[in-house]
Amino acid sequence: MGEISERVRDFYDRRPYPPPMESLAEYRRHWQDYQRRRVDFHLYWPDLDYREDLTILIAGCGTSQAAKYALRWPAAQIIGIDCSATSVQYTERLKREHNLNNLHVYQLPIEQVGTLNKSFDQVVCTGVLHHLAEPVSGLSALRGVLKAGGAMHVMVYAPYGRTGVYMLQEFCRRLGIEDTDIGVRELIIALEALPAGHPLQHLLMTSPELRDEATIADALLHPNDRSYSVPQLFDLIREAGLTFGRWLRQAPYSVHCGVIAKIPQARDLLCLPLEEQYAAVELFRGTMIRHSAILYHVGSGLTQPVNFVGHNWLEYVPIRLSDSVCIQDRLPSGASAVLINRSHTSRDLFLPIGPTEERLFHVVDGHNSIADIAEIALESSARAAHIEMMGKFFERLWWHDIVVFGTGHARTP
């Protein structure tokens, strides 16, 4: 193990992260929602039939992530790995307390995951790659244990929304502030005195956990931390032999959503390839602190087969995201309702809808196809006239993270 890897392991042995949880009872209740699990499945595999007997690797599981997945998917087999003995011990404690017989945990660096001699339907690696000495090697190792039809969820830090974090990291380096209890406590006192307008102020106001000692240490005193812009992330994905599927939440990156859809340059943005659109929107928004992406094997044939060319989309089955809500007060002019996803942090990401669209939306139950929804919500004489409107509406729902689609029964174009 190299020097950087040893320092990272020592850091997490002393400061386990995220802060250990005493109970997962609320998390268990949250994921007992069958529709929530269906949405989670079809985010990764729109064109497959829903199943729960997955094999899942949590790579860099920290103190609780693998245990959470074991609760979320009780019919799945979960393996968690982490370089930190302390994190593994906390996870083992949660396993015992919640009788998680479908969970196995190992102290193992990501780069050595191949020694498990196992392959997985899903690999989850969030908040880890940006701490590795060689992120490409780590991601390539994970690709090596991903099944041919598998999907991967990767999260890495983004640079622009973390500008204040990197400024304070440099501040700490220049002053020789060390990762000690007194060093962290005094750093928290200093953060209270940050001048108004400092780039870290917004993050402190919107992320209350940044007052926690473990979180402050992880953000500002970590021994190895880098970030990825959208182009840098796509380069990393390609270098590791993987291909991009979609963003876990795509509205913040979309030219179709929020204020960016209304700026004079929106038409020019739409002429760019999707990857370039995402890179431009990241620059325009300027506040993204992380990127969460769904990846597949290159050449696996897996894609996100959601498109509205032709009429195959009429057979898609829309499933509402659990965080999506329909609001009917303080509406924009001409709207009968507004749809939002509460997980979005940007306030401009909302979707005003009219009366006909609202009727269609209220029929979405996770079982009816779009064609069935139209038959229920619209008079027979109006369906043909509204076909173009319906296509645009359900595509907007998808871009705004209001629904995912099960596309498995749609005919191949």
Number of C-alpha atoms within 10 A of each C-alpha: 8 7 9 15 18 13 15 19 21 17 20 22 16 15 19 22 20 16 16 14 11 11 12 16 10 8 13 17 11 12 16 13 12 10 16 17 19 21 23 16 18 21 23 24 23 22 20 13 13 16 12 14 12 16 21 26 29 23 28 25 31 30 27 25 18 30 29 21 25 25 25 20 20 16 14 18 19 27 24 26 24 26 23 27 20 21 28 26 16 18 29 20 16 22 22 11 12 15 12 17 12 18 22 18 21 19 17 19 18 24 18 13 21 14 9 11 7 14 20 23 17 23 26 22 21 22 18 21 24 19 19 20 17 13 18 20 17 21 23 20 17 24 25 18 21 23 19 18 14 23 24 25 20 22 20 22 24 24 22 21 20 20 18 19 21 20 15 18 17 14 13 17 13 9 8 10 17 15 20 12 12 11 15 21 16 12 19 17 11 10 16 11 8 12 10 9 8 12 20 20 17 14 18 16 11 10 10 10 13 18 16 14 17 20 19 20 24 21 16 23 23 17 17 15 19 15 20 19 20 23 15 13 19 18 13 17 21 15 14 21 16 20 19 19 21 17 20 17 20 17 23 24 26 22 23 18 19 19 14 20 15 12 11 9 11 15 12 9 21 15 10 12 9 14 13 15 19 21 16 19 17 23 13 11 15 15 19 19 18 20 23 19 21 21 24 28 23 17 11 13 10 20 19 19 16 17 12 14 9 9 16 18 23 21 19 26 26 26 23 23 22 17 14 17 14 17 13 13 9 9 13 12 7 10 16 17 19 19 21 21 21 17 11 18 12 14 10 13 19 20 18 19 20 12 12 14 18 18 16 19 23 11 16 19 14 18 14 17 23 23 18 16 21 23 14 14 18 15 10 11 8 11 16 13 10 13 15 12 14 21 18 12 15 24 18 17 19 20 19 27 25 27 26 28 27 28 26 18 14 17 12 8 7
